Amino acid sequence: MTDGVLVVVDVQHVFADAGSPWGAPRFAEVHPAIRRLTAAFPGRVVHTRFVAPAEPTGAWVPYYEQFPFALQPPDAALYALVDDPGGAPVLDAPTFGKWGPELAALVGDGPVLLAGVSTDCCVLSTALPAADAGVPVQVVTDACAGASDADHGRALAAMALYAPLITLTTTDAVLAGR
């Protein structure tokens, strides 16, 4: 089994719901892989949640003008996790990227395995600063879904450019310990 901590990025109803403006079309296809990984990393899973800020500032003001449906409190149903995290930590952030002091404290020196949504937004925005911090990052490609297939592919291609800081892998490879 691969060492490290699995970070399940933003597996929330707002991204799972096909009718949501932020729905990831392949969410239902990658969700079983995310569940397999979560089961394989007992005690080594961190879940993240994107939540809206109480009061948007800066560039977030026009962002939420474009997506006013999302200005809801953190306990709104759209921000709920799809799966019960059990005793695993849940890190909330009003930013796309989840890497920062809180996540760094939870994962230590890594490696960090990333799965979740959306590949081209929150996964990418978490992977790059983690790699910049010197933490080895593995992106589990078949356990991530993008805003579209093309966006998913472009994000993976961009992250592949950061090798060996960021490597791309699959659920089967992770579970086989490769």
TABEL-V608349 format. One record per pair of residues at least 4 apart in sequence whose C-alpha atoms are under 7 Angstrom apart, sorted by the first residue. I is the first residue (numbers start at 1). J is the second residue. Records with the same first field share a line. If there is no record, write none. Layout:
I=J / J
This chain:
1=174 / 175 / 176 / 177
2=174 / 177 / 178
3=111
4=110 / 111 / 112 / 113
5=44 / 45 / 107 / 110 / 111 / 112 / 113
6=41 / 44 / 45 / 46 / 112 / 113 / 114
7=45 / 46 / 47 / 112 / 113 / 114 / 115
8=46 / 47 / 48 / 114 / 115 / 116
9=47 / 48 / 49 / 114 / 115 / 116 / 117 / 123
10=48 / 49 / 50 / 116 / 117
11=15 / 81 / 82 / 116 / 117
12=16 / 78 / 79 / 80 / 81 / 82
13=17 / 78 / 79 / 80 / 81 / 82
14=20 / 22 / 23 / 78 / 79
15=20 / 22 / 23 / 24
16=23 / 24 / 27
17=23
18=23 / 24 / 25
19=23
24=118 / 145 / 146 / 147
25=147 / 148
26=30 / 145
27=31 / 145
30=34 / 142 / 143 / 144 / 145
31=35 / 143
32=36
33=37 / 143 / 171
34=38 / 115 / 143
35=39
36=40
37=41 / 171
38=45
41=45
43=88
45=88
46=88 / 89 / 90
47=89 / 90 / 91
48=90 / 91 / 92
49=91 / 92 / 93
50=92 / 93 / 94 / 95 / 96
51=74 / 79 / 92 / 93 / 94
52=70 / 71 / 72 / 73 / 74 / 94
53=94
56=60 / 61
57=61
59=63
60=64
61=65
62=66
63=67
64=68 / 71
72=76
74=79
75=79 / 80
76=80
93=98
96=121 / 122 / 125
97=122 / 125 / 126
98=103 / 126
99=103 / 104 / 126 / 129 / 130
100=104
101=105
102=106
103=107
104=108
107=112
109=135
110=135 / 136
111=135 / 136 / 137
112=136 / 137 / 138
113=137 / 138 / 139 / 140
114=123 / 138 / 139 / 140
115=139 / 140 / 143 / 144
116=123 / 143 / 144 / 145
117=122 / 123 / 144 / 145 / 146
118=122 / 123 / 144 / 145 / 146 / 147
119=123 / 124 / 144 / 145 / 146 / 152 / 155
120=124 / 146 / 147 / 151 / 152 / 155
121=125
122=126
123=127
124=128 / 155
126=130
127=131 / 137
128=132
129=133
130=134 / 135
131=135 / 136 / 137 / 165 / 166
136=165 / 166
137=165 / 166 / 167
138=166 / 167 / 168 / 169
139=167 / 168 / 169
140=144 / 168 / 169 / 170 / 171
141=168 / 169 / 170
142=170 / 171
143=171
145=152
146=151 / 152
147=151 / 152
148=152
149=153
150=154
151=155
152=156
153=157
154=158
155=159
156=160
157=161
159=166
160=166 / 167 / 168
162=166
163=167
169=173
170=174
171=175
172=176
173=177 / 178
174=178
